[in-house]
Each structure stands twice: as structure tokens, then as C-alpha cells.
Amino acid sequence: MNVPEIDVHEAARRRDSGTPVVDVREPHEYVEAHVPGAVLIPLGEVMARAEEVPSGGEVLIVCKAGGRSRRAAEELRSRGLDAINVAGGTDAWIAAGHRVVSGDEPGA
């Protein structure tokens, strides 16, 4: 399945415009640093928790470097959701100088 992919700069622009973000890393990774507002749903739980993924528009899927998020986006798209992979993941987000938050809450 062809999964749409955007870079972190476009992802930041869309997030700032209200597009929801789902982080599919493990909890210990999420707590260290995550995209502000990102909701944690680890890759292994994505299909079981698909109803928690915002529907009705695009949703950005992020992980550490882009591999897990691509798989999650593919699974979510198979369920009819407009999931978009964020290329380079949180590593690229941080390297580009975009703000991150820490802790187990999404933050803003």
C-alpha cells in the first residue's frame, strides 16, 4: 500500500494548523521527548486501539525514525483513516529544531 509521507517541516505546519499527531513509539521513548500534542498509541496496539485515532481528516503518524510510523500508517489506512507518515520521525523533528515536550502527557 502506498502511504503518503511528509517531512518534519510540513508536519510541524500541519500540526500547528490543528492536524492531530499519533506517536507509535514505546512509552519509555515517548516520555523522553515527543511532538507537542502527540497521543501515544504504541505500534503493537495500533489496530486494537484504532478507534482512539482521530478520524474525519488527516492524522500524522510519527515514531523515532519513520519505520514504525510507516507500518502504523499503512495499517490505519487499511481501516479507512487518512494516516500520513512523518518521514524521519522524532529524530528528524528534533534535528530540525522543532519543539518537543517530555513526560507522559501529550502537552501542547
C-alpha positions as CSV (number, residue, x, y, z in Angstrom):
1,M,0.0,0.0,0.0
2,N,1.3,3.5,-0.9
3,V,1.5,5.6,2.3
4,P,1.7,9.3,1.9
5,E,4.7,10.8,3.6
6,I,5.7,14.4,4.6
7,D,8.8,15.9,6.1
8,V,9.0,17.3,9.6
9,H,8.7,20.9,8.4
10,E,5.4,20.2,6.7
11,A,4.3,18.0,9.7
12,A,5.0,21.0,12.1
13,R,3.0,23.3,9.8
14,R,0.0,20.9,9.8
15,R,0.3,20.2,13.5
16,D,0.2,23.9,14.2
17,S,-2.9,24.1,12.0
18,G,-4.7,21.5,14.1
19,T,-3.9,18.2,12.4
20,P,-3.7,15.5,15.2
21,V,-0.5,13.6,15.8
22,V,-0.2,10.0,17.0
23,D,3.2,8.7,18.3
24,V,3.6,4.9,17.8
25,R,6.8,4.5,19.8
26,E,7.0,2.7,23.1
27,P,6.1,4.6,26.4
28,H,9.7,4.9,27.5
29,E,10.6,6.7,24.3
30,Y,7.6,8.9,24.4
31,V,8.3,10.1,28.0
32,E,11.8,11.3,27.0
33,A,10.6,13.6,24.2
34,H,7.6,13.8,21.8
35,V,5.9,16.2,19.4
36,P,3.7,18.5,21.4
37,G,0.1,17.3,21.5
38,A,1.0,13.8,20.2
39,V,-1.1,11.0,21.6
40,L,0.8,7.8,22.4
41,I,-0.5,4.5,20.8
42,P,2.4,2.1,20.5
43,L,2.7,0.3,17.2
44,G,1.8,-3.1,18.7
45,E,-1.5,-1.6,20.0
46,V,-2.5,0.5,16.9
47,M,-5.0,-1.9,15.4
48,A,-6.6,-2.8,18.8
49,R,-6.9,0.9,19.6
50,A,-7.7,2.2,16.1
51,E,-10.9,3.8,17.4
52,E,-8.8,6.2,19.5
53,V,-7.1,7.6,16.4
54,P,-8.8,10.8,15.3
55,S,-10.9,10.3,12.2
56,G,-12.6,12.7,9.9
57,G,-9.4,14.2,8.4
58,E,-5.7,13.7,8.2
59,V,-3.7,12.3,11.1
60,L,0.1,12.4,11.3
61,I,1.8,9.3,12.5
62,V,5.3,9.6,14.0
63,C,7.9,7.3,15.6
64,K,11.6,7.5,16.2
65,A,12.9,7.5,12.6
66,G,9.9,6.7,10.3
67,G,9.8,2.9,10.0
68,R,7.2,2.0,12.7
69,S,5.1,5.0,11.7
70,R,5.0,3.9,8.1
71,R,3.7,0.4,9.2
72,A,1.2,2.0,11.5
73,A,0.0,4.4,8.8
74,E,-0.4,1.5,6.4
75,E,-2.5,-0.4,8.9
76,L,-4.6,2.6,9.7
77,R,-5.2,3.4,6.0
78,S,-6.4,-0.1,5.6
79,R,-9.1,0.8,8.1
80,G,-10.1,3.9,6.1
81,L,-8.2,6.5,8.1
82,D,-6.2,9.3,6.3
83,A,-2.9,8.4,8.1
84,I,0.2,10.2,6.9
85,N,3.8,9.1,7.8
86,V,6.2,11.7,9.1
87,A,9.5,11.0,7.4
88,G,12.5,10.8,9.7
89,G,10.3,10.7,12.8
90,T,11.0,12.3,16.1
91,D,14.8,12.2,15.4
92,A,14.3,14.4,12.4
93,W,11.8,16.6,14.2
94,I,14.4,17.3,17.0
95,A,17.3,17.7,14.5
96,A,15.2,20.4,12.6
97,G,14.9,22.4,15.8
98,H,11.2,21.8,16.3
99,R,9.9,21.9,19.9
100,V,9.4,18.7,21.9
101,V,7.9,18.1,25.3
102,S,8.7,15.3,27.8
103,G,6.6,13.4,30.3
104,D,3.7,11.0,29.8
105,E,1.1,13.7,28.8
106,P,0.6,15.0,25.3
107,G,1.4,18.6,26.2
108,A,0.5,21.4,23.9
